[in-house]
């Protein structure tokens, strides 16, 4: 586990997350030239399917073992989304190797032959580039954060792309 991330966690939650990521990434490899590996973290709320109330199975952060009685609701308000976006933009240091670009895009979603597809058109600077992306979910892990406004889902996906001009 340490070799993949060059980090050895000391707490149980971090150890379990690294184990999850290591296994999910190993299961996704190898990738073809038109595929990318996506690790996506989403904020939301773990809800009981029947009552729609937030579940709070523990008193502090913990990984929740999937149960068909709950669902992850990833809807957060635009206000929260904007606040998190400003925070992330602020955290990217100008000398960082992390590059941030903001593109104006138009996304359309549809299903073809039982495969969910996203069509993304890049609209900025007169560019007329269109990309079709199909996403295959490899694995998810949910983290209950009962003392925070949101819970977390981490997903590992393979995205396959086709480009149209």
VEXDREN-2710 file (C-alpha; in Angstrom, 1 decimal):
% VEXDREN-2710
k/r/px/py/pz
1/UNK/0.0/0.0/0.0
2/UNK/2.8/2.5/0.9
3/UNK/4.5/2.0/-2.5
4/UNK/1.6/3.3/-4.5
5/UNK/1.1/6.6/-2.6
6/UNK/4.6/7.0/-1.0
7/UNK/2.8/7.5/2.3
8/UNK/2.1/5.1/5.2
9/UNK/-0.9/6.2/7.2
10/UNK/-1.0/5.8/11.0
11/UNK/-4.8/6.0/11.6
12/UNK/-7.3/3.4/10.7
13/UNK/-9.5/5.5/8.5
14/UNK/-6.6/6.6/6.3
15/UNK/-5.3/3.0/6.1
16/UNK/-8.7/1.8/5.0
17/UNK/-9.0/4.5/2.4
18/UNK/-5.6/3.8/1.0
19/UNK/-6.3/0.1/0.9
20/UNK/-9.6/0.8/-1.0
21/UNK/-7.8/3.1/-3.5
22/UNK/-5.0/0.6/-4.0
23/UNK/-7.4/-2.3/-4.7
24/UNK/-9.7/-0.2/-6.9
25/UNK/-6.8/1.2/-9.0
26/UNK/-5.3/-2.2/-9.4
27/UNK/-8.6/-3.6/-10.6
28/UNK/-8.9/-0.8/-13.2
29/UNK/-5.5/-1.3/-14.8
30/UNK/-4.3/-1.5/-17.5
31/UNK/-6.0/1.3/-19.3
32/UNK/-6.2/1.8/-23.1
33/UNK/-5.0/5.0/-24.8
34/UNK/-8.5/6.5/-24.8
35/UNK/-9.2/5.8/-21.2
36/UNK/-8.4/7.8/-18.0
37/UNK/-8.7/6.8/-14.4
38/UNK/-10.9/9.1/-12.4
39/UNK/-10.8/9.3/-8.6
40/UNK/-13.8/11.5/-7.6
41/UNK/-14.8/12.7/-4.2
42/UNK/-18.4/13.9/-3.7
43/UNK/-20.0/15.7/-0.8
44/UNK/-23.5/14.7/0.1
45/UNK/-25.7/13.0/2.7
46/UNK/-26.1/9.3/3.5
47/UNK/-29.9/8.8/3.8
48/UNK/-32.2/6.0/4.8
49/UNK/-34.1/5.0/1.7
50/UNK/-37.4/4.7/3.5
51/UNK/-37.5/7.8/5.8
52/UNK/-35.1/10.0/3.7
53/UNK/-33.4/11.0/7.0
54/UNK/-29.7/11.2/7.3
55/UNK/-28.2/8.1/8.8
56/UNK/-25.7/8.5/11.6
57/UNK/-24.4/5.0/12.3
58/UNK/-21.4/6.2/14.3
59/UNK/-20.2/9.1/16.5
60/UNK/-17.2/10.1/14.4
61/UNK/-15.9/9.7/10.8
62/UNK/-16.1/6.1/9.7
63/UNK/-16.3/4.1/6.5
64/UNK/-19.9/2.8/6.1
65/UNK/-20.2/-0.7/4.7
66/UNK/-22.7/-0.6/1.9
67/UNK/-26.2/-1.5/2.8
68/UNK/-29.2/-1.5/0.4
69/UNK/-31.2/0.4/3.0
70/UNK/-29.3/3.7/2.4
71/UNK/-28.6/5.9/-0.5
72/UNK/-25.9/8.6/-1.1
73/UNK/-27.6/12.0/-2.0
74/UNK/-25.0/14.1/-3.7
75/UNK/-27.1/17.2/-4.0
76/UNK/-25.5/20.2/-2.3
77/UNK/-26.7/23.8/-2.6
78/UNK/-25.1/26.2/-5.1
79/UNK/-24.0/28.3/-2.1
80/UNK/-22.0/25.4/-0.6
81/UNK/-20.6/24.4/-4.1
82/UNK/-19.4/28.0/-4.6
83/UNK/-17.8/28.2/-1.2
84/UNK/-15.9/24.9/-1.7
85/UNK/-14.9/26.0/-5.2
86/UNK/-13.5/29.3/-3.8
87/UNK/-11.6/27.4/-1.1
88/UNK/-10.1/25.0/-3.6
89/UNK/-9.1/27.8/-5.9
90/UNK/-7.5/29.6/-3.0
91/UNK/-5.5/26.5/-2.0
92/UNK/-3.8/26.1/-5.3
93/UNK/-0.5/27.9/-4.8
94/UNK/0.9/29.8/-7.8
95/UNK/4.1/27.8/-7.7
96/UNK/2.3/24.5/-7.3
97/UNK/2.6/21.8/-10.0
98/UNK/-1.2/21.6/-9.9
99/UNK/-2.6/23.5/-12.9
100/UNK/-6.1/25.0/-12.8
101/UNK/-8.1/25.9/-15.8
102/UNK/-11.7/26.8/-16.0
103/UNK/-13.4/26.0/-19.3
104/UNK/-16.9/27.0/-20.4
105/UNK/-18.7/23.8/-21.3
106/UNK/-22.1/22.5/-22.2
107/UNK/-22.8/18.9/-21.0
108/UNK/-25.6/16.7/-22.3
109/UNK/-26.4/13.3/-20.8
110/UNK/-28.0/10.3/-22.6
111/UNK/-28.1/6.5/-22.8
112/UNK/-27.1/4.5/-25.8
113/UNK/-27.2/0.7/-25.8
114/UNK/-27.6/0.7/-22.0
115/UNK/-24.4/2.8/-21.6
116/UNK/-24.6/6.2/-19.9
117/UNK/-22.8/8.8/-21.9
118/UNK/-21.9/12.5/-21.4
119/UNK/-21.3/14.8/-24.3
120/UNK/-19.2/17.8/-23.4
121/UNK/-18.9/20.8/-25.8
122/UNK/-16.1/23.2/-25.0
123/UNK/-17.4/26.7/-25.7
124/UNK/-14.6/29.0/-24.7
125/UNK/-12.4/31.0/-27.1
126/UNK/-14.4/30.0/-30.1
127/UNK/-13.2/26.4/-29.9
128/UNK/-15.8/23.9/-31.2
129/UNK/-14.5/20.7/-29.7
130/UNK/-16.9/18.0/-28.6
131/UNK/-16.0/15.0/-26.5
132/UNK/-18.2/11.9/-25.8
133/UNK/-17.4/10.3/-22.4
134/UNK/-18.6/7.0/-21.1
135/UNK/-18.0/6.3/-17.5
136/UNK/-17.6/2.8/-15.9
137/UNK/-17.7/2.7/-12.2
138/UNK/-15.1/0.5/-10.6
139/UNK/-15.8/1.0/-6.9
140/UNK/-17.3/3.4/-4.3
141/UNK/-16.7/3.9/-0.6
142/UNK/-18.9/6.0/1.7
143/UNK/-17.7/7.9/4.7
144/UNK/-20.1/9.0/7.4
145/UNK/-19.2/12.3/8.9
146/UNK/-21.9/12.8/11.6
147/UNK/-20.3/15.9/13.1
148/UNK/-20.1/17.7/9.7
149/UNK/-22.8/19.0/7.4
150/UNK/-21.8/16.4/4.7
151/UNK/-20.8/12.8/4.3
152/UNK/-18.3/11.8/1.5
153/UNK/-18.4/9.3/-1.3
154/UNK/-15.1/8.4/-3.1
155/UNK/-15.5/6.7/-6.5
156/UNK/-13.0/5.2/-8.8
157/UNK/-14.1/5.2/-12.4
158/UNK/-12.7/4.6/-15.9
159/UNK/-13.6/7.2/-18.4
160/UNK/-13.4/6.4/-22.1
161/UNK/-13.4/9.3/-24.6
162/UNK/-14.1/9.9/-28.2
163/UNK/-13.4/13.3/-29.7
164/UNK/-15.5/15.0/-32.4
165/UNK/-14.7/18.3/-34.1
END
